[in-house]
Amino acid sequence: MPLSELRKKWWGMNFNVAAEEMRRLDGEPDENEKLKLYGLYKQAIHGDIPAIEDYRPFVSPSLHFYQNRY
């Protein structure tokens, strides 16, 4: 089964089913397919990346000290 066919089915698969389907692929995936698979793997392991709006800006503790001093 080519990776494009697997892509249509993989939403909602559990890990063991997806791993077995990966073993049945016809040949080696190309670089773009490997990158997509790696991205899906990382997302499954670590979850979604927070949006940029969710990050709080870093403020050095000494910033207020130096701003008020001068």
CHARMM-style PDB file with segment names, atoms N, HN, CA, C and O in Angstrom:
ATOM      1  N   MET     1       0.854  -1.178   0.000  1.00  0.00      PROA
ATOM      2  CA  MET     1       0.000   0.000   0.000  1.00  0.00      PROA
ATOM      3  C   MET     1       0.898   1.239   0.000  1.00  0.00      PROA
ATOM      4  O   MET     1       1.790   1.330   0.844  1.00  0.00      PROA
ATOM      5  N   PRO     2       0.702   2.182  -0.901  1.00  0.00      PROA
ATOM      6  CA  PRO     2       1.500   3.413  -0.887  1.00  0.00      PROA
ATOM      7  C   PRO     2       1.121   4.296   0.297  1.00  0.00      PROA
ATOM      8  O   PRO     2       0.032   4.176   0.857  1.00  0.00      PROA
ATOM      9  N   LEU     3       2.031   5.173   0.662  1.00  0.00      PROA
ATOM     10  HN  LEU     3       2.916   5.270   0.208  1.00  0.00      PROA
ATOM     11  CA  LEU     3       1.808   6.053   1.811  1.00  0.00      PROA
ATOM     12  C   LEU     3       0.606   6.956   1.601  1.00  0.00      PROA
ATOM     13  O   LEU     3      -0.089   7.280   2.564  1.00  0.00      PROA
ATOM     14  N   SER     4       0.340   7.369   0.373  1.00  0.00      PROA
ATOM     15  HN  SER     4       0.904   7.105  -0.410  1.00  0.00      PROA
ATOM     16  CA  SER     4      -0.815   8.237   0.114  1.00  0.00      PROA
ATOM     17  C   SER     4      -2.120   7.535   0.482  1.00  0.00      PROA
ATOM     18  O   SER     4      -3.050   8.180   0.967  1.00  0.00      PROA
ATOM     19  N   GLU     5      -2.203   6.229   0.260  1.00  0.00      PROA
ATOM     20  HN  GLU     5      -1.448   5.704  -0.134  1.00  0.00      PROA
ATOM     21  CA  GLU     5      -3.394   5.467   0.658  1.00  0.00      PROA
ATOM     22  C   GLU     5      -3.487   5.366   2.170  1.00  0.00      PROA
ATOM     23  O   GLU     5      -4.570   5.478   2.744  1.00  0.00      PROA
ATOM     24  N   LEU     6      -2.348   5.154   2.810  1.00  0.00      PROA
ATOM     25  HN  LEU     6      -1.468   5.063   2.344  1.00  0.00      PROA
ATOM     26  CA  LEU     6      -2.330   5.046   4.267  1.00  0.00      PROA
ATOM     27  C   LEU     6      -2.754   6.357   4.911  1.00  0.00      PROA
ATOM     28  O   LEU     6      -3.433   6.361   5.938  1.00  0.00      PROA
ATOM     29  N   ARG     7      -2.347   7.476   4.301  1.00  0.00      PROA
ATOM     30  HN  ARG     7      -1.795   7.472   3.467  1.00  0.00      PROA
ATOM     31  CA  ARG     7      -2.674   8.792   4.842  1.00  0.00      PROA
ATOM     32  C   ARG     7      -4.186   8.981   4.939  1.00  0.00      PROA
ATOM     33  O   ARG     7      -4.675   9.607   5.879  1.00  0.00      PROA
ATOM     34  N   LYS     8      -4.918   8.450   3.983  1.00  0.00      PROA
ATOM     35  HN  LYS     8      -4.522   7.941   3.219  1.00  0.00      PROA
ATOM     36  CA  LYS     8      -6.378   8.589   3.991  1.00  0.00      PROA
ATOM     37  C   LYS     8      -7.006   7.820   5.146  1.00  0.00      PROA
ATOM     38  O   LYS     8      -8.073   8.200   5.627  1.00  0.00      PROA
ATOM     39  N   LYS     9      -6.360   6.739   5.600  1.00  0.00      PROA
ATOM     40  HN  LYS     9      -5.493   6.430   5.209  1.00  0.00      PROA
ATOM     41  CA  LYS     9      -6.943   5.879   6.623  1.00  0.00      PROA
ATOM     42  C   LYS     9      -6.434   6.157   8.032  1.00  0.00      PROA
ATOM     43  O   LYS     9      -7.076   5.730   8.991  1.00  0.00      PROA
ATOM     44  N   TRP    10      -5.312   6.852   8.202  1.00  0.00      PROA
ATOM     45  HN  TRP    10      -4.790   7.199   7.423  1.00  0.00      PROA
ATOM     46  CA  TRP    10      -4.658   6.825   9.506  1.00  0.00      PROA
ATOM     47  C   TRP    10      -5.336   7.658  10.577  1.00  0.00      PROA
ATOM     48  O   TRP    10      -5.055   7.448  11.757  1.00  0.00      PROA
ATOM     49  N   TRP    11      -6.215   8.592  10.234  1.00  0.00      PROA
ATOM     50  HN  TRP    11      -6.443   8.763   9.276  1.00  0.00      PROA
ATOM     51  CA  TRP    11      -6.885   9.364  11.274  1.00  0.00      PROA
ATOM     52  C   TRP    11      -7.803   8.449  12.056  1.00  0.00      PROA
ATOM     53  O   TRP    11      -8.665   7.790  11.475  1.00  0.00      PROA
ATOM     54  N   GLY    12      -7.631   8.401  13.347  1.00  0.00      PROA
ATOM     55  HN  GLY    12      -6.930   8.936  13.819  1.00  0.00      PROA
ATOM     56  CA  GLY    12      -8.444   7.561  14.205  1.00  0.00      PROA
ATOM     57  C   GLY    12      -7.848   6.183  14.466  1.00  0.00      PROA
ATOM     58  O   GLY    12      -8.423   5.401  15.224  1.00  0.00      PROA
ATOM     59  N   MET    13      -6.706   5.868  13.855  1.00  0.00      PROA
ATOM     60  HN  MET    13      -6.239   6.503  13.239  1.00  0.00      PROA
ATOM     61  CA  MET    13      -6.068   4.572  14.113  1.00  0.00      PROA
ATOM     62  C   MET    13      -5.405   4.590  15.481  1.00  0.00      PROA
ATOM     63  O   MET    13      -4.976   5.643  15.955  1.00  0.00      PROA
ATOM     64  N   ASN    14      -5.321   3.434  16.111  1.00  0.00      PROA
ATOM     65  HN  ASN    14      -5.670   2.579  15.727  1.00  0.00      PROA
ATOM     66  CA  ASN    14      -4.498   3.378  17.312  1.00  0.00      PROA
ATOM     67  C   ASN    14      -3.061   3.076  16.888  1.00  0.00      PROA
ATOM     68  O   ASN    14      -2.812   2.772  15.721  1.00  0.00      PROA
ATOM     69  N   PHE    15      -2.128   3.155  17.815  1.00  0.00      PROA
ATOM     70  HN  PHE    15      -2.330   3.402  18.762  1.00  0.00      PROA
ATOM     71  CA  PHE    15      -0.718   3.051  17.472  1.00  0.00      PROA
ATOM     72  C   PHE    15      -0.377   1.698  16.859  1.00  0.00      PROA
ATOM     73  O   PHE    15       0.326   1.641  15.850  1.00  0.00      PROA
ATOM     74  N   ASN    16      -0.858   0.617  17.446  1.00  0.00      PROA
ATOM     75  HN  ASN    16      -1.429   0.663  18.266  1.00  0.00      PROA
ATOM     76  CA  ASN    16      -0.490  -0.716  16.957  1.00  0.00      PROA
ATOM     77  C   ASN    16      -0.975  -0.955  15.531  1.00  0.00      PROA
ATOM     78  O   ASN    16      -0.263  -1.552  14.724  1.00  0.00      PROA
ATOM     79  N   VAL    17      -2.166  -0.498  15.224  1.00  0.00      PROA
ATOM     80  HN  VAL    17      -2.745  -0.013  15.880  1.00  0.00      PROA
ATOM     81  CA  VAL    17      -2.688  -0.649  13.859  1.00  0.00      PROA
ATOM     82  C   VAL    17      -1.858   0.193  12.896  1.00  0.00      PROA
ATOM     83  O   VAL    17      -1.505  -0.271  11.812  1.00  0.00      PROA
ATOM     84  N   ALA    18      -1.543   1.432  13.286  1.00  0.00      PROA
ATOM     85  HN  ALA    18      -1.830   1.809  14.167  1.00  0.00      PROA
ATOM     86  CA  ALA    18      -0.738   2.308  12.426  1.00  0.00      PROA
ATOM     87  C   ALA    18       0.659   1.732  12.215  1.00  0.00      PROA
ATOM     88  O   ALA    18       1.189   1.801  11.106  1.00  0.00      PROA
ATOM     89  N   ALA    19       1.266   1.164  13.264  1.00  0.00      PROA
ATOM     90  HN  ALA    19       0.835   1.109  14.164  1.00  0.00      PROA
ATOM     91  CA  ALA    19       2.603   0.575  13.131  1.00  0.00      PROA
ATOM     92  C   ALA    19       2.574  -0.615  12.173  1.00  0.00      PROA
ATOM     93  O   ALA    19       3.483  -0.779  11.359  1.00  0.00      PROA
ATOM     94  N   GLU    20       1.551  -1.432  12.266  1.00  0.00      PROA
ATOM     95  HN  GLU    20       0.813  -1.299  12.927  1.00  0.00      PROA
ATOM     96  CA  GLU    20       1.433  -2.579  11.351  1.00  0.00      PROA
ATOM     97  C   GLU    20       1.241  -2.110   9.910  1.00  0.00      PROA
ATOM     98  O   GLU    20       1.809  -2.696   8.989  1.00  0.00      PROA
ATOM     99  N   GLU    21       0.454  -1.070   9.711  1.00  0.00      PROA
ATOM    100  HN  GLU    21      -0.008  -0.594  10.460  1.00  0.00      PROA
ATOM    101  CA  GLU    21       0.262  -0.531   8.356  1.00  0.00      PROA
ATOM    102  C   GLU    21       1.573   0.037   7.809  1.00  0.00      PROA
ATOM    103  O   GLU    21       1.841  -0.077   6.613  1.00  0.00      PROA
ATOM    104  N   MET    22       2.385   0.642   8.666  1.00  0.00      PROA
ATOM    105  HN  MET    22       2.167   0.734   9.638  1.00  0.00      PROA
ATOM    106  CA  MET    22       3.678   1.175   8.218  1.00  0.00      PROA
ATOM    107  C   MET    22       4.595   0.045   7.756  1.00  0.00      PROA
ATOM    108  O   MET    22       5.348   0.211   6.796  1.00  0.00      PROA
ATOM    109  N   ARG    23       4.536  -1.096   8.428  1.00  0.00      PROA
ATOM    110  HN  ARG    23       3.925  -1.231   9.208  1.00  0.00      PROA
ATOM    111  CA  ARG    23       5.370  -2.235   8.025  1.00  0.00      PROA
ATOM    112  C   ARG    23       4.966  -2.778   6.657  1.00  0.00      PROA
ATOM    113  O   ARG    23       5.779  -3.399   5.972  1.00  0.00      PROA
ATOM    114  N   ARG    24       3.740  -2.553   6.263  1.00  0.00      PROA
ATOM    115  HN  ARG    24       3.080  -2.049   6.819  1.00  0.00      PROA
ATOM    116  CA  ARG    24       3.234  -3.083   4.991  1.00  0.00      PROA
ATOM    117  C   ARG    24       3.413  -2.119   3.820  1.00  0.00      PROA
ATOM    118  O   ARG    24       2.959  -2.421   2.716  1.00  0.00      PROA
ATOM    119  N   LEU    25       4.047  -0.990   4.019  1.00  0.00      PROA
ATOM    120  HN  LEU    25       4.416  -0.745   4.916  1.00  0.00      PROA
ATOM    121  CA  LEU    25       4.222  -0.020   2.934  1.00  0.00      PROA
ATOM    122  C   LEU    25       5.019  -0.626   1.789  1.00  0.00      PROA
ATOM    123  O   LEU    25       5.890  -1.471   1.997  1.00  0.00      PROA
ATOM    124  N   ASP    26       4.707  -0.181   0.583  1.00  0.00      PROA
ATOM    125  HN  ASP    26       3.999   0.505   0.415  1.00  0.00      PROA
ATOM    126  CA  ASP    26       5.454  -0.614  -0.596  1.00  0.00      PROA
ATOM    127  C   ASP    26       6.715   0.231  -0.707  1.00  0.00      PROA
ATOM    128  O   ASP    26       6.653   1.384  -1.133  1.00  0.00      PROA
ATOM    129  N   GLY    27       7.834  -0.321  -0.335  1.00  0.00      PROA
ATOM    130  HN  GLY    27       7.884  -1.257   0.012  1.00  0.00      PROA
ATOM    131  CA  GLY    27       9.097   0.390  -0.470  1.00  0.00      PROA
ATOM    132  C   GLY    27       9.333   1.419   0.616  1.00  0.00      PROA
ATOM    133  O   GLY    27       8.563   1.547   1.568  1.00  0.00      PROA
ATOM    134  N   GLU    28      10.412   2.140   0.445  1.00  0.00      PROA
ATOM    135  HN  GLU    28      11.037   2.037  -0.328  1.00  0.00      PROA
ATOM    136  CA  GLU    28      10.850   3.158   1.407  1.00  0.00      PROA
ATOM    137  C   GLU    28      10.166   4.488   1.101  1.00  0.00      PROA
ATOM    138  O   GLU    28      10.117   4.890  -0.061  1.00  0.00      PROA
ATOM    139  N   PRO    29       9.632   5.188   2.122  1.00  0.00      PROA
ATOM    140  CA  PRO    29       9.043   6.512   1.876  1.00  0.00      PROA
ATOM    141  C   PRO    29      10.123   7.508   1.437  1.00  0.00      PROA
ATOM    142  O   PRO    29      11.280   7.386   1.839  1.00  0.00      PROA
ATOM    143  N   ASP    30       9.744   8.494   0.610  1.00  0.00      PROA
ATOM    144  HN  ASP    30       8.804   8.593   0.283  1.00  0.00      PROA
ATOM    145  CA  ASP    30      10.717   9.511   0.205  1.00  0.00      PROA
ATOM    146  C   ASP    30      10.931  10.499   1.360  1.00  0.00      PROA
ATOM    147  O   ASP    30      10.299  10.381   2.409  1.00  0.00      PROA
ATOM    148  N   GLU    31      11.821  11.466   1.158  1.00  0.00      PROA
ATOM    149  HN  GLU    31      12.334  11.562   0.305  1.00  0.00      PROA
ATOM    150  CA  GLU    31      12.195  12.391   2.237  1.00  0.00      PROA
ATOM    151  C   GLU    31      11.004  13.189   2.765  1.00  0.00      PROA
ATOM    152  O   GLU    31      10.860  13.343   3.978  1.00  0.00      PROA
ATOM    153  N   ASN    32      10.147  13.700   1.874  1.00  0.00      PROA
ATOM    154  HN  ASN    32      10.264  13.575   0.889  1.00  0.00      PROA
ATOM    155  CA  ASN    32       8.980  14.472   2.321  1.00  0.00      PROA
ATOM    156  C   ASN    32       8.030  13.613   3.140  1.00  0.00      PROA
ATOM    157  O   ASN    32       7.489  14.072   4.146  1.00  0.00      PROA
ATOM    158  N   GLU    33       7.824  12.388   2.723  1.00  0.00      PROA
ATOM    159  HN  GLU    33       8.263  12.016   1.905  1.00  0.00      PROA
ATOM    160  CA  GLU    33       6.948  11.488   3.471  1.00  0.00      PROA
ATOM    161  C   GLU    33       7.542  11.158   4.836  1.00  0.00      PROA
ATOM    162  O   GLU    33       6.823  11.077   5.832  1.00  0.00      PROA
ATOM    163  N   LYS    34       8.869  10.968   4.875  1.00  0.00      PROA
ATOM    164  HN  LYS    34       9.454  11.034   4.067  1.00  0.00      PROA
ATOM    165  CA  LYS    34       9.527  10.704   6.160  1.00  0.00      PROA
ATOM    166  C   LYS    34       9.370  11.890   7.102  1.00  0.00      PROA
ATOM    167  O   LYS    34       9.131  11.709   8.296  1.00  0.00      PROA
ATOM    168  N   LEU    35       9.506  13.102   6.571  1.00  0.00      PROA
ATOM    169  HN  LEU    35       9.700  13.249   5.601  1.00  0.00      PROA
ATOM    170  CA  LEU    35       9.352  14.291   7.409  1.00  0.00      PROA
ATOM    171  C   LEU    35       7.929  14.413   7.948  1.00  0.00      PROA
ATOM    172  O   LEU    35       7.735  14.776   9.108  1.00  0.00      PROA
ATOM    173  N   LYS    36       6.941  14.115   7.119  1.00  0.00      PROA
ATOM    174  HN  LYS    36       7.098  13.821   6.177  1.00  0.00      PROA
ATOM    175  CA  LYS    36       5.550  14.159   7.578  1.00  0.00      PROA
ATOM    176  C   LYS    36       5.299  13.113   8.655  1.00  0.00      PROA
ATOM    177  O   LYS    36       4.644  13.390   9.659  1.00  0.00      PROA
ATOM    178  N   LEU    37       5.823  11.913   8.442  1.00  0.00      PROA
ATOM    179  HN  LEU    37       6.356  11.688   7.626  1.00  0.00      PROA
ATOM    180  CA  LEU    37       5.656  10.852   9.433  1.00  0.00      PROA
ATOM    181  C   LEU    37       6.350  11.211  10.741  1.00  0.00      PROA
ATOM    182  O   LEU    37       5.810  10.966  11.821  1.00  0.00      PROA
ATOM    183  N   TYR    38       7.544  11.790  10.647  1.00  0.00      PROA
ATOM    184  HN  TYR    38       7.982  11.989   9.770  1.00  0.00      PROA
ATOM    185  CA  TYR    38       8.264  12.197  11.850  1.00  0.00      PROA
ATOM    186  C   TYR    38       7.498  13.290  12.589  1.00  0.00      PROA
ATOM    187  O   TYR    38       7.427  13.276  13.818  1.00  0.00      PROA
ATOM    188  N   GLY    39       6.929  14.232  11.851  1.00  0.00      PROA
ATOM    189  HN  GLY    39       6.987  14.244  10.853  1.00  0.00      PROA
ATOM    190  CA  GLY    39       6.124  15.284  12.476  1.00  0.00      PROA
ATOM    191  C   GLY    39       4.910  14.720  13.188  1.00  0.00      PROA
ATOM    192  O   GLY    39       4.574  15.159  14.288  1.00  0.00      PROA
ATOM    193  N   LEU    40       4.249  13.752  12.573  1.00  0.00      PROA
ATOM    194  HN  LEU    40       4.521  13.395  11.680  1.00  0.00      PROA
ATOM    195  CA  LEU    40       3.100  13.112  13.224  1.00  0.00      PROA
ATOM    196  C   LEU    40       3.531  12.334  14.461  1.00  0.00      PROA
ATOM    197  O   LEU    40       2.832  12.325  15.475  1.00  0.00      PROA
ATOM    198  N   TYR    41       4.686  11.681  14.369  1.00  0.00      PROA
ATOM    199  HN  TYR    41       5.253  11.688  13.545  1.00  0.00      PROA
ATOM    200  CA  TYR    41       5.216  10.949  15.519  1.00  0.00      PROA
ATOM    201  C   TYR    41       5.487  11.907  16.681  1.00  0.00      PROA
ATOM    202  O   TYR    41       5.084  11.645  17.814  1.00  0.00      PROA
ATOM    203  N   LYS    42       6.174  13.020  16.393  1.00  0.00      PROA
ATOM    204  HN  LYS    42       6.501  13.233  15.472  1.00  0.00      PROA
ATOM    205  CA  LYS    42       6.495  13.983  17.453  1.00  0.00      PROA
ATOM    206  C   LYS    42       5.230  14.580  18.049  1.00  0.00      PROA
ATOM    207  O   LYS    42       5.159  14.797  19.259  1.00  0.00      PROA
ATOM    208  N   GLN    43       4.235  14.847  17.218  1.00  0.00      PROA
ATOM    209  HN  GLN    43       4.293  14.671  16.235  1.00  0.00      PROA
ATOM    210  CA  GLN    43       2.987  15.396  17.722  1.00  0.00      PROA
ATOM    211  C   GLN    43       2.272  14.378  18.604  1.00  0.00      PROA
ATOM    212  O   GLN    43       1.664  14.744  19.610  1.00  0.00      PROA
ATOM    213  N   ALA    44       2.343  13.111  18.232  1.00  0.00      PROA
ATOM    214  HN  ALA    44       2.838  12.814  17.415  1.00  0.00      PROA
ATOM    215  CA  ALA    44       1.708  12.072  19.050  1.00  0.00      PROA
ATOM    216  C   ALA    44       2.416  11.916  20.388  1.00  0.00      PROA
ATOM    217  O   ALA    44       1.770  11.670  21.407  1.00  0.00      PROA
ATOM    218  N   ILE    45       3.733  12.057  20.394  1.00  0.00      PROA
ATOM    219  HN  ILE    45       4.258  12.256  19.566  1.00  0.00      PROA
ATOM    220  CA  ILE    45       4.502  11.891  21.623  1.00  0.00      PROA
ATOM    221  C   ILE    45       4.379  13.118  22.524  1.00  0.00      PROA
ATOM    222  O   ILE    45       4.173  12.977  23.729  1.00  0.00      PROA
ATOM    223  N   HSD    46       4.502  14.327  21.952  1.00  0.00      PROA
ATOM    224  HN  HSD    46       4.670  14.441  20.973  1.00  0.00      PROA
ATOM    225  CA  HSD    46       4.572  15.552  22.747  1.00  0.00      PROA
ATOM    226  C   HSD    46       3.302  16.380  22.723  1.00  0.00      PROA
ATOM    227  O   HSD    46       3.166  17.298  23.531  1.00  0.00      PROA
ATOM    228  N   GLY    47       2.383  16.098  21.844  1.00  0.00      PROA
ATOM    229  HN  GLY    47       2.494  15.352  21.187  1.00  0.00      PROA
ATOM    230  CA  GLY    47       1.152  16.880  21.758  1.00  0.00      PROA
ATOM    231  C   GLY    47       1.322  18.092  20.857  1.00  0.00      PROA
ATOM    232  O   GLY    47       2.375  18.300  20.255  1.00  0.00      PROA
ATOM    233  N   ASP    48       0.270  18.878  20.780  1.00  0.00      PROA
ATOM    234  HN  ASP    48      -0.585  18.709  21.269  1.00  0.00      PROA
ATOM    235  CA  ASP    48       0.297  20.066  19.936  1.00  0.00      PROA
ATOM    236  C   ASP    48       1.276  21.097  20.480  1.00  0.00      PROA
ATOM    237  O   ASP    48       1.485  21.194  21.689  1.00  0.00      PROA
ATOM    238  N   ILE    49       1.869  21.860  19.580  1.00  0.00      PROA
ATOM    239  HN  ILE    49       1.699  21.781  18.597  1.00  0.00      PROA
ATOM    240  CA  ILE    49       2.740  22.959  19.968  1.00  0.00      PROA
ATOM    241  C   ILE    49       1.850  24.129  20.348  1.00  0.00      PROA
ATOM    242  O   ILE    49       0.919  24.455  19.611  1.00  0.00      PROA
ATOM    243  N   PRO    50       2.112  24.774  21.488  1.00  0.00      PROA
ATOM    244  CA  PRO    50       1.274  25.916  21.862  1.00  0.00      PROA
ATOM    245  C   PRO    50       1.387  27.050  20.844  1.00  0.00      PROA
ATOM    246  O   PRO    50       2.438  27.248  20.235  1.00  0.00      PROA
ATOM    247  N   ALA    51       0.311  27.777  20.672  1.00  0.00      PROA
ATOM    248  HN  ALA    51      -0.543  27.616  21.167  1.00  0.00      PROA
ATOM    249  CA  ALA    51       0.319  28.922  19.767  1.00  0.00      PROA
ATOM    250  C   ALA    51       1.245  29.999  20.325  1.00  0.00      PROA
ATOM    251  O   ALA    51       1.502  30.044  21.528  1.00  0.00      PROA
ATOM    252  N   ILE    52       1.740  30.859  19.451  1.00  0.00      PROA
ATOM    253  HN  ILE    52       1.531  30.823  18.474  1.00  0.00      PROA
ATOM    254  CA  ILE    52       2.668  31.907  19.878  1.00  0.00      PROA
ATOM    255  C   ILE    52       2.021  32.829  20.905  1.00  0.00      PROA
ATOM    256  O   ILE    52       2.708  33.403  21.750  1.00  0.00      PROA
ATOM    257  N   GLU    53       0.703  32.971  20.831  1.00  0.00      PROA
ATOM    258  HN  GLU    53       0.145  32.505  20.144  1.00  0.00      PROA
ATOM    259  CA  GLU    53       0.008  33.833  21.787  1.00  0.00      PROA
ATOM    260  C   GLU    53       0.021  33.234  23.192  1.00  0.00      PROA
ATOM    261  O   GLU    53      -0.173  33.954  24.171  1.00  0.00      PROA
ATOM    262  N   ASP    54       0.247  31.933  23.300  1.00  0.00      PROA
ATOM    263  HN  ASP    54       0.405  31.348  22.505  1.00  0.00      PROA
ATOM    264  CA  ASP    54       0.242  31.271  24.601  1.00  0.00      PROA
ATOM    265  C   ASP    54       1.549  31.439  25.364  1.00  0.00      PROA
ATOM    266  O   ASP    54       1.603  31.168  26.563  1.00  0.00      PROA
ATOM    267  N   TYR    55       2.604  31.884  24.682  1.00  0.00      PROA
ATOM    268  HN  TYR    55       2.559  32.104  23.707  1.00  0.00      PROA
ATOM    269  CA  TYR    55       3.881  32.080  25.352  1.00  0.00      PROA
ATOM    270  C   TYR    55       3.891  33.435  26.052  1.00  0.00      PROA
ATOM    271  O   TYR    55       3.499  34.449  25.473  1.00  0.00      PROA
ATOM    272  N   ARG    56       4.340  33.437  27.292  1.00  0.00      PROA
ATOM    273  HN  ARG    56       4.659  32.614  27.762  1.00  0.00      PROA
ATOM    274  CA  ARG    56       4.493  34.711  27.996  1.00  0.00      PROA
ATOM    275  C   ARG    56       5.881  35.261  27.672  1.00  0.00      PROA
ATOM    276  O   ARG    56       6.844  34.499  27.596  1.00  0.00      PROA
ATOM    277  N   PRO    57       5.991  36.558  27.482  1.00  0.00      PROA
ATOM    278  CA  PRO    57       7.315  37.115  27.195  1.00  0.00      PROA
ATOM    279  C   PRO    57       8.229  36.962  28.409  1.00  0.00      PROA
ATOM    280  O   PRO    57       7.788  37.078  29.552  1.00  0.00      PROA
ATOM    281  N   PHE    58       9.494  36.703  28.145  1.00  0.00      PROA
ATOM    282  HN  PHE    58       9.853  36.609  27.217  1.00  0.00      PROA
ATOM    283  CA  PHE    58      10.464  36.570  29.227  1.00  0.00      PROA
ATOM    284  C   PHE    58      10.859  37.958  29.707  1.00  0.00      PROA
ATOM    285  O   PHE    58      11.261  38.807  28.912  1.00  0.00      PROA
ATOM    286  N   VAL    59      10.745  38.180  30.983  1.00  0.00      PROA
ATOM    287  HN  VAL    59      10.418  37.490  31.629  1.00  0.00      PROA
ATOM    288  CA  VAL    59      11.170  39.443  31.586  1.00  0.00      PROA
ATOM    289  C   VAL    59      12.204  39.096  32.636  1.00  0.00      PROA
ATOM    290  O   VAL    59      11.926  38.364  33.586  1.00  0.00      PROA
ATOM    291  N   SER    60      13.385  39.625  32.455  1.00  0.00      PROA
ATOM    292  HN  SER    60      13.611  40.220  31.684  1.00  0.00      PROA
ATOM    293  CA  SER    60      14.465  39.362  33.390  1.00  0.00      PROA
ATOM    294  C   SER    60      14.125  39.951  34.752  1.00  0.00      PROA
ATOM    295  O   SER    60      13.610  41.067  34.820  1.00  0.00      PROA
ATOM    296  N   PRO    61      14.396  39.237  35.833  1.00  0.00      PROA
ATOM    297  CA  PRO    61      14.128  39.785  37.169  1.00  0.00      PROA
ATOM    298  C   PRO    61      14.908  41.066  37.442  1.00  0.00      PROA
ATOM    299  O   PRO    61      14.458  41.918  38.209  1.00  0.00      PROA
ATOM    300  N   SER    62      16.064  41.202  36.824  1.00  0.00      PROA
ATOM    301  HN  SER    62      16.429  40.509  36.201  1.00  0.00      PROA
ATOM    302  CA  SER    62      16.869  42.397  37.070  1.00  0.00      PROA
ATOM    303  C   SER    62      16.434  43.579  36.207  1.00  0.00      PROA
ATOM    304  O   SER    62      16.936  44.687  36.400  1.00  0.00      PROA
ATOM    305  N   LEU    63      15.521  43.378  35.266  1.00  0.00      PROA
ATOM    306  HN  LEU    63      15.113  42.479  35.109  1.00  0.00      PROA
ATOM    307  CA  LEU    63      15.086  44.452  34.386  1.00  0.00      PROA
ATOM    308  C   LEU    63      14.481  45.602  35.174  1.00  0.00      PROA
ATOM    309  O   LEU    63      14.828  46.760  34.946  1.00  0.00      PROA
ATOM    310  N   HSD    64      13.584  45.295  36.093  1.00  0.00      PROA
ATOM    311  HN  HSD    64      13.302  44.353  36.278  1.00  0.00      PROA
ATOM    312  CA  HSD    64      12.944  46.346  36.884  1.00  0.00      PROA
ATOM    313  C   HSD    64      13.961  47.065  37.761  1.00  0.00      PROA
ATOM    314  O   HSD    64      13.865  48.276  37.961  1.00  0.00      PROA
ATOM    315  N   PHE    65      14.927  46.328  38.280  1.00  0.00      PROA
ATOM    316  HN  PHE    65      15.004  45.345  38.118  1.00  0.00      PROA
ATOM    317  CA  PHE    65      15.958  46.934  39.117  1.00  0.00      PROA
ATOM    318  C   PHE    65      16.730  47.990  38.329  1.00  0.00      PROA
ATOM    319  O   PHE    65      16.928  49.104  38.814  1.00  0.00      PROA
ATOM    320  N   TYR    66      17.163  47.647  37.123  1.00  0.00      PROA
ATOM    321  HN  TYR    66      17.002  46.742  36.730  1.00  0.00      PROA
ATOM    322  CA  TYR    66      17.947  48.584  36.329  1.00  0.00      PROA
ATOM    323  C   TYR    66      17.090  49.713  35.768  1.00  0.00      PROA
ATOM    324  O   TYR    66      17.580  50.833  35.629  1.00  0.00      PROA
ATOM    325  N   GLN    67      15.835  49.456  35.443  1.00  0.00      PROA
ATOM    326  HN  GLN    67      15.436  48.546  35.556  1.00  0.00      PROA
ATOM    327  CA  GLN    67      14.969  50.520  34.945  1.00  0.00      PROA
ATOM    328  C   GLN    67      14.706  51.557  36.032  1.00  0.00      PROA
ATOM    329  O   GLN    67      14.703  52.756  35.756  1.00  0.00      PROA
ATOM    330  N   ASN    68      14.489  51.111  37.245  1.00  0.00      PROA
ATOM    331  HN  ASN    68      14.491  50.137  37.469  1.00  0.00      PROA
ATOM    332  CA  ASN    68      14.195  52.031  38.340  1.00  0.00      PROA
ATOM    333  C   ASN    68      15.444  52.713  38.872  1.00  0.00      PROA
ATOM    334  O   ASN    68      15.349  53.769  39.498  1.00  0.00      PROA
ATOM    335  N   ARG    69      16.584  52.144  38.641  1.00  0.00      PROA
ATOM    336  HN  ARG    69      16.662  51.287  38.132  1.00  0.00      PROA
ATOM    337  CA  ARG    69      17.832  52.687  39.171  1.00  0.00      PROA
ATOM    338  C   ARG    69      18.299  53.894  38.365  1.00  0.00      PROA
ATOM    339  O   ARG    69      18.869  54.827  38.931  1.00  0.00      PROA
ATOM    340  N   TYR    70      18.067  53.891  37.067  1.00  0.00      PROA
ATOM    341  HN  TYR    70      17.604  53.134  36.608  1.00  0.00      PROA
ATOM    342  CA  TYR    70      18.605  54.970  36.225  1.00  0.00      PROA
ATOM    343  C   TYR    70      17.515  55.842  35.715  1.00  0.00      PROA
ATOM    344  OT1 TYR    70      17.780  56.801  34.990  1.00  0.00      PROA
TER     345      TYR     70
END
